[in-house]
Amino acid sequence: WMGDKMHAEHAPLWVKICGLVEPETAEAAAASGASAIGLNFYPPSKRSVSATQARMICEQAALGNGCLKIGLFVNASMAEVHTVLATVPLDAWQFHGDESSEYCRQFDLPVIKVIGVDTQTNVTQRMRAYPNIWSFLLDKHDAQQYGGTGKSFAWSQWPSEASQPLILAGGLNPTNVRGAVAQLEPFGVDASSGVEVAAENERGFVKDPQLIEQFIQEARRGRSER
């Protein structure tokens, strides 16, 4: 699935909806045309799920063959990652912490390596340290939490070229994603907090199917305006 989408310029923009915690919204994301859903296995995150919960989401949601299931980890041990894979039928990994290139090379599935970007980050230099991964996801660096902050980094730091596909994240929502895609021309985009609404539950939010659909539509409109 990597080669096809990397080299097909006419292919739709790759869109991932991350931090899904129940089958209904995972199914809504797939039905709206999401390329992938993200399942968060980082316990401190308010969007985290257990391997059992993630398997239930995958089994109960009608995702179809085209929607990839991506597992998000932060500085997890090899044992932790393989324990999840034994339970959940994942298609790729997303490593969001300080994982080394050597660590990322140990896995058979495609790897998305997250680079947290702040004013001090040399993005091109950081990418050079990971020559063997599938793609990079650029997100706002936050010392307190790994992703899902709802904040953007300075898009002037977006690399003009890269040998791997680049996925844009950080503060994206249905209002700004169209312009971001038209301006930066990423391979893909990733949304989490930008498709959520406040809720009176233990997590404090729910993914909103209407926002998910709007986000995907607006993102792909940005690609068509290039």
Contacts in CASP RR format, 6 or more apart in sequence:
PFRMAT RR
TARGET T0000
AUTHOR 0000-0000-0000
METHOD contacts of the structure
MODEL  1
WMGDKMHAEHAPLWVKICGLVEPETAEAAAASGASAIGLNFYPPSKRSVS
ATQARMICEQAALGNGCLKIGLFVNASMAEVHTVLATVPLDAWQFHGDES
SEYCRQFDLPVIKVIGVDTQTNVTQRMRAYPNIWSFLLDKHDAQQYGGTG
KSFAWSQWPSEASQPLILAGGLNPTNVRGAVAQLEPFGVDASSGVEVAAE
NERGFVKDPQLIEQFIQEARRGRSER
1 68 0 8 1.000
1 91 0 8 1.000
2 110 0 8 1.000
2 134 0 8 1.000
4 11 0 8 1.000
5 11 0 8 1.000
5 14 0 8 1.000
5 35 0 8 1.000
5 165 0 8 1.000
5 187 0 8 1.000
6 165 0 8 1.000
6 187 0 8 1.000
12 35 0 8 1.000
12 220 0 8 1.000
12 223 0 8 1.000
13 181 0 8 1.000
13 186 0 8 1.000
13 187 0 8 1.000
13 188 0 8 1.000
13 189 0 8 1.000
13 219 0 8 1.000
13 220 0 8 1.000
13 222 0 8 1.000
13 223 0 8 1.000
14 35 0 8 1.000
14 36 0 8 1.000
14 165 0 8 1.000
14 167 0 8 1.000
14 187 0 8 1.000
14 188 0 8 1.000
14 189 0 8 1.000
15 33 0 8 1.000
15 34 0 8 1.000
15 35 0 8 1.000
15 36 0 8 1.000
15 188 0 8 1.000
15 189 0 8 1.000
15 190 0 8 1.000
15 191 0 8 1.000
15 215 0 8 1.000
15 216 0 8 1.000
15 219 0 8 1.000
15 220 0 8 1.000
16 34 0 8 1.000
16 35 0 8 1.000
16 36 0 8 1.000
16 37 0 8 1.000
16 38 0 8 1.000
16 70 0 8 1.000
16 167 0 8 1.000
16 188 0 8 1.000
16 189 0 8 1.000
16 190 0 8 1.000
16 191 0 8 1.000
17 25 0 8 1.000
17 29 0 8 1.000
17 34 0 8 1.000
17 36 0 8 1.000
17 37 0 8 1.000
17 38 0 8 1.000
17 190 0 8 1.000
17 191 0 8 1.000
17 192 0 8 1.000
17 195 0 8 1.000
17 207 0 8 1.000
17 212 0 8 1.000
17 215 0 8 1.000
17 216 0 8 1.000
18 37 0 8 1.000
18 38 0 8 1.000
18 40 0 8 1.000
18 47 0 8 1.000
18 70 0 8 1.000
18 72 0 8 1.000
18 148 0 8 1.000
18 169 0 8 1.000
18 190 0 8 1.000
18 191 0 8 1.000
18 192 0 8 1.000
19 37 0 8 1.000
19 38 0 8 1.000
19 39 0 8 1.000
19 40 0 8 1.000
19 47 0 8 1.000
19 49 0 8 1.000
19 72 0 8 1.000
19 192 0 8 1.000
19 207 0 8 1.000
20 26 0 8 1.000
20 29 0 8 1.000
20 37 0 8 1.000
20 38 0 8 1.000
20 39 0 8 1.000
20 47 0 8 1.000
20 57 0 8 1.000
20 207 0 8 1.000
21 47 0 8 1.000
21 49 0 8 1.000
21 53 0 8 1.000
21 57 0 8 1.000
21 203 0 8 1.000
21 207 0 8 1.000
22 57 0 8 1.000
23 56 0 8 1.000
23 57 0 8 1.000
23 59 0 8 1.000
23 60 0 8 1.000
23 61 0 8 1.000
24 61 0 8 1.000
24 209 0 8 1.000
25 206 0 8 1.000
25 207 0 8 1.000
25 208 0 8 1.000
25 209 0 8 1.000
25 212 0 8 1.000
26 37 0 8 1.000
26 57 0 8 1.000
26 58 0 8 1.000
26 61 0 8 1.000
26 63 0 8 1.000
27 60 0 8 1.000
27 61 0 8 1.000
27 62 0 8 1.000
27 63 0 8 1.000
28 207 0 8 1.000
28 209 0 8 1.000
28 212 0 8 1.000
28 213 0 8 1.000
29 37 0 8 1.000
29 67 0 8 1.000
29 207 0 8 1.000
29 209 0 8 1.000
29 212 0 8 1.000
29 216 0 8 1.000
30 37 0 8 1.000
30 61 0 8 1.000
30 62 0 8 1.000
30 63 0 8 1.000
30 64 0 8 1.000
30 66 0 8 1.000
30 67 0 8 1.000
31 62 0 8 1.000
32 209 0 8 1.000
32 212 0 8 1.000
32 213 0 8 1.000
32 216 0 8 1.000
32 217 0 8 1.000
33 67 0 8 1.000
33 216 0 8 1.000
34 67 0 8 1.000
34 212 0 8 1.000
34 216 0 8 1.000
35 66 0 8 1.000
35 67 0 8 1.000
35 68 0 8 1.000
35 188 0 8 1.000
36 67 0 8 1.000
36 68 0 8 1.000
36 69 0 8 1.000
36 70 0 8 1.000
36 91 0 8 1.000
36 92 0 8 1.000
37 63 0 8 1.000
37 67 0 8 1.000
37 68 0 8 1.000
37 69 0 8 1.000
37 70 0 8 1.000
38 69 0 8 1.000
38 70 0 8 1.000
38 71 0 8 1.000
38 72 0 8 1.000
38 94 0 8 1.000
39 49 0 8 1.000
39 54 0 8 1.000
39 57 0 8 1.000
39 69 0 8 1.000
39 70 0 8 1.000
39 71 0 8 1.000
39 72 0 8 1.000
39 88 0 8 1.000
39 90 0 8 1.000
40 47 0 8 1.000
40 48 0 8 1.000
40 49 0 8 1.000
40 71 0 8 1.000
40 72 0 8 1.000
41 48 0 8 1.000
41 49 0 8 1.000
41 51 0 8 1.000
41 54 0 8 1.000
41 71 0 8 1.000
41 72 0 8 1.000
41 73 0 8 1.000
41 76 0 8 1.000
41 80 0 8 1.000
41 84 0 8 1.000
42 48 0 8 1.000
42 72 0 8 1.000
42 73 0 8 1.000
42 74 0 8 1.000
42 76 0 8 1.000
42 96 0 8 1.000
42 146 0 8 1.000
44 145 0 8 1.000
45 145 0 8 1.000
45 146 0 8 1.000
46 203 0 8 1.000
46 204 0 8 1.000
46 205 0 8 1.000
47 148 0 8 1.000
47 192 0 8 1.000
47 203 0 8 1.000
49 57 0 8 1.000
51 83 0 8 1.000
51 84 0 8 1.000
51 87 0 8 1.000
51 88 0 8 1.000
52 87 0 8 1.000
54 71 0 8 1.000
54 84 0 8 1.000
54 87 0 8 1.000
54 88 0 8 1.000
55 87 0 8 1.000
55 88 0 8 1.000
55 89 0 8 1.000
58 69 0 8 1.000
58 88 0 8 1.000
58 89 0 8 1.000
63 69 0 8 1.000
68 91 0 8 1.000
68 92 0 8 1.000
69 88 0 8 1.000
69 89 0 8 1.000
69 90 0 8 1.000
69 91 0 8 1.000
69 92 0 8 1.000
70 90 0 8 1.000
70 91 0 8 1.000
70 92 0 8 1.000
70 93 0 8 1.000
70 94 0 8 1.000
70 112 0 8 1.000
71 84 0 8 1.000
71 88 0 8 1.000
71 90 0 8 1.000
71 92 0 8 1.000
71 93 0 8 1.000
71 94 0 8 1.000
72 94 0 8 1.000
72 96 0 8 1.000
73 80 0 8 1.000
73 81 0 8 1.000
73 84 0 8 1.000
73 93 0 8 1.000
73 94 0 8 1.000
73 95 0 8 1.000
73 96 0 8 1.000
74 95 0 8 1.000
74 96 0 8 1.000
74 97 0 8 1.000
74 146 0 8 1.000
75 97 0 8 1.000
75 98 0 8 1.000
75 99 0 8 1.000
78 106 0 8 1.000
81 93 0 8 1.000
81 107 0 8 1.000
84 90 0 8 1.000
85 109 0 8 1.000
90 109 0 8 1.000
91 109 0 8 1.000
91 110 0 8 1.000
92 109 0 8 1.000
92 110 0 8 1.000
92 111 0 8 1.000
92 112 0 8 1.000
92 134 0 8 1.000
93 104 0 8 1.000
93 107 0 8 1.000
93 109 0 8 1.000
93 110 0 8 1.000
93 111 0 8 1.000
93 112 0 8 1.000
94 111 0 8 1.000
94 112 0 8 1.000
94 114 0 8 1.000
94 137 0 8 1.000
95 103 0 8 1.000
95 104 0 8 1.000
95 111 0 8 1.000
95 112 0 8 1.000
95 113 0 8 1.000
95 114 0 8 1.000
96 114 0 8 1.000
96 146 0 8 1.000
96 147 0 8 1.000
97 114 0 8 1.000
97 146 0 8 1.000
99 113 0 8 1.000
101 129 0 8 1.000
101 130 0 8 1.000
101 131 0 8 1.000
101 132 0 8 1.000
101 133 0 8 1.000
104 111 0 8 1.000
104 113 0 8 1.000
104 130 0 8 1.000
104 132 0 8 1.000
104 133 0 8 1.000
105 132 0 8 1.000
110 133 0 8 1.000
110 134 0 8 1.000
110 135 0 8 1.000
111 133 0 8 1.000
111 134 0 8 1.000
112 133 0 8 1.000
112 134 0 8 1.000
112 135 0 8 1.000
112 136 0 8 1.000
112 137 0 8 1.000
112 167 0 8 1.000
113 130 0 8 1.000
113 133 0 8 1.000
113 135 0 8 1.000
113 136 0 8 1.000
113 137 0 8 1.000
114 136 0 8 1.000
114 137 0 8 1.000
114 138 0 8 1.000
114 139 0 8 1.000
114 146 0 8 1.000
114 147 0 8 1.000
114 169 0 8 1.000
115 121 0 8 1.000
115 123 0 8 1.000
115 126 0 8 1.000
115 127 0 8 1.000
115 136 0 8 1.000
115 137 0 8 1.000
115 138 0 8 1.000
115 139 0 8 1.000
116 138 0 8 1.000
116 139 0 8 1.000
116 140 0 8 1.000
116 141 0 8 1.000
116 153 0 8 1.000
117 123 0 8 1.000
117 138 0 8 1.000
117 139 0 8 1.000
117 140 0 8 1.000
117 141 0 8 1.000
117 153 0 8 1.000
117 154 0 8 1.000
117 157 0 8 1.000
118 140 0 8 1.000
118 141 0 8 1.000
118 153 0 8 1.000
119 154 0 8 1.000
121 141 0 8 1.000
121 157 0 8 1.000
123 138 0 8 1.000
123 157 0 8 1.000
123 158 0 8 1.000
123 159 0 8 1.000
124 159 0 8 1.000
124 162 0 8 1.000
127 136 0 8 1.000
127 159 0 8 1.000
127 162 0 8 1.000
127 163 0 8 1.000
127 164 0 8 1.000
130 136 0 8 1.000
131 163 0 8 1.000
133 164 0 8 1.000
134 164 0 8 1.000
134 165 0 8 1.000
135 164 0 8 1.000
135 165 0 8 1.000
135 166 0 8 1.000
135 167 0 8 1.000
135 187 0 8 1.000
136 162 0 8 1.000
136 164 0 8 1.000
136 165 0 8 1.000
136 166 0 8 1.000
136 167 0 8 1.000
137 166 0 8 1.000
137 167 0 8 1.000
137 168 0 8 1.000
137 169 0 8 1.000
137 190 0 8 1.000
138 153 0 8 1.000
138 158 0 8 1.000
138 166 0 8 1.000
138 167 0 8 1.000
138 168 0 8 1.000
138 169 0 8 1.000
139 147 0 8 1.000
139 148 0 8 1.000
139 153 0 8 1.000
139 169 0 8 1.000
139 170 0 8 1.000
139 190 0 8 1.000
140 147 0 8 1.000
140 149 0 8 1.000
140 150 0 8 1.000
140 151 0 8 1.000
140 152 0 8 1.000
140 153 0 8 1.000
140 169 0 8 1.000
140 170 0 8 1.000
140 171 0 8 1.000
141 153 0 8 1.000
142 149 0 8 1.000
142 151 0 8 1.000
147 169 0 8 1.000
147 170 0 8 1.000
147 192 0 8 1.000
148 170 0 8 1.000
148 192 0 8 1.000
148 193 0 8 1.000
149 170 0 8 1.000
149 171 0 8 1.000
149 193 0 8 1.000
150 170 0 8 1.000
150 171 0 8 1.000
150 192 0 8 1.000
150 193 0 8 1.000
150 194 0 8 1.000
151 170 0 8 1.000
151 171 0 8 1.000
152 170 0 8 1.000
152 171 0 8 1.000
152 172 0 8 1.000
152 176 0 8 1.000
153 170 0 8 1.000
155 180 0 8 1.000
155 183 0 8 1.000
155 184 0 8 1.000
158 166 0 8 1.000
158 168 0 8 1.000
158 184 0 8 1.000
158 186 0 8 1.000
159 166 0 8 1.000
165 187 0 8 1.000
165 188 0 8 1.000
166 186 0 8 1.000
166 187 0 8 1.000
166 188 0 8 1.000
167 186 0 8 1.000
167 187 0 8 1.000
167 188 0 8 1.000
167 189 0 8 1.000
167 190 0 8 1.000
168 180 0 8 1.000
168 181 0 8 1.000
168 184 0 8 1.000
168 186 0 8 1.000
168 188 0 8 1.000
168 189 0 8 1.000
168 190 0 8 1.000
169 189 0 8 1.000
169 190 0 8 1.000
169 191 0 8 1.000
169 192 0 8 1.000
170 190 0 8 1.000
171 191 0 8 1.000
171 193 0 8 1.000
171 194 0 8 1.000
172 180 0 8 1.000
172 189 0 8 1.000
172 190 0 8 1.000
172 191 0 8 1.000
172 194 0 8 1.000
172 215 0 8 1.000
173 191 0 8 1.000
173 194 0 8 1.000
173 195 0 8 1.000
173 211 0 8 1.000
173 215 0 8 1.000
174 194 0 8 1.000
174 195 0 8 1.000
174 211 0 8 1.000
174 214 0 8 1.000
174 215 0 8 1.000
174 218 0 8 1.000
175 218 0 8 1.000
177 189 0 8 1.000
177 191 0 8 1.000
177 215 0 8 1.000
177 218 0 8 1.000
177 219 0 8 1.000
177 222 0 8 1.000
178 218 0 8 1.000
178 219 0 8 1.000
178 221 0 8 1.000
178 222 0 8 1.000
178 225 0 8 1.000
179 222 0 8 1.000
180 186 0 8 1.000
180 189 0 8 1.000
181 188 0 8 1.000
181 189 0 8 1.000
181 219 0 8 1.000
181 220 0 8 1.000
181 222 0 8 1.000
181 223 0 8 1.000
181 226 0 8 1.000
182 222 0 8 1.000
182 223 0 8 1.000
182 225 0 8 1.000
182 226 0 8 1.000
185 226 0 8 1.000
188 219 0 8 1.000
189 219 0 8 1.000
191 212 0 8 1.000
191 215 0 8 1.000
193 205 0 8 1.000
194 211 0 8 1.000
194 215 0 8 1.000
195 207 0 8 1.000
195 208 0 8 1.000
195 211 0 8 1.000
195 212 0 8 1.000
195 215 0 8 1.000
196 205 0 8 1.000
196 206 0 8 1.000
196 207 0 8 1.000
196 208 0 8 1.000
196 211 0 8 1.000
197 205 0 8 1.000
197 206 0 8 1.000
197 208 0 8 1.000
197 211 0 8 1.000
198 204 0 8 1.000
198 205 0 8 1.000
199 205 0 8 1.000
199 206 0 8 1.000
END
